[in-house]
Amino acid sequence: MTGKCFTAIKLMLTLMCVLMLNLPATALAADGSDSALAFVRQNHLGDGLPWLGYQVASRTTTFTAIVQKVGTVKAQAIVQDELQHLQPAYQDQWNQNMAQAYSESFSSAEMRQLVIGNPPKPLADKFKSTQKDVSMSMKAKSEGLLKTYVSKALLSAMTKVSH
């Protein structure tokens, strides 16, 4: 075996070892993200997207214009229907963002315990005490998504009342 070939094989083996050493960390990270997403879905933590969307939409000038055209009750129904209609297009990303926000505050093992349920008191206390941090992270991650979701719903609602 030549020196160059031996060096190339050594380099390749070294890279494989490095990759294999990093594999468990990658797998654990994926497991942590998976656990966080499972936690969000299992507890329906992202299900408030249409409600939150309506809260944002109802404070806009577009909503006010819709109310002026069709009245409050009909405007509420139209906007809520549009938000419900668009929800599936945004829900997965919303849940992913929420899972990422939880993953920032909890380890993979902690997320798995939360998924299983009935966490030990220190973890339950940590869960309660980190809600503000999780909320702030979720807001930062999802503000644009929420804005787009609401804007599309309002545009569609406005189109319906203009015809």
Secondary structure, 3 states (H helix, E strand, C coil): CCHHHHHHHHHHHHHHHHHHHHHHHHHHHHHHHHHHHHHHHHCCCCCCHHHHHHHHHCCCHHHHHHHHHHCHHHHHHHHHHHHHHHHHHHHHHHHHHHHHHHHHHCCHHHHHHHHHCCCCHHHHHHHHHCHHHHHHHHHHHHHHHHHHHHHHHHHHHHHHHHC
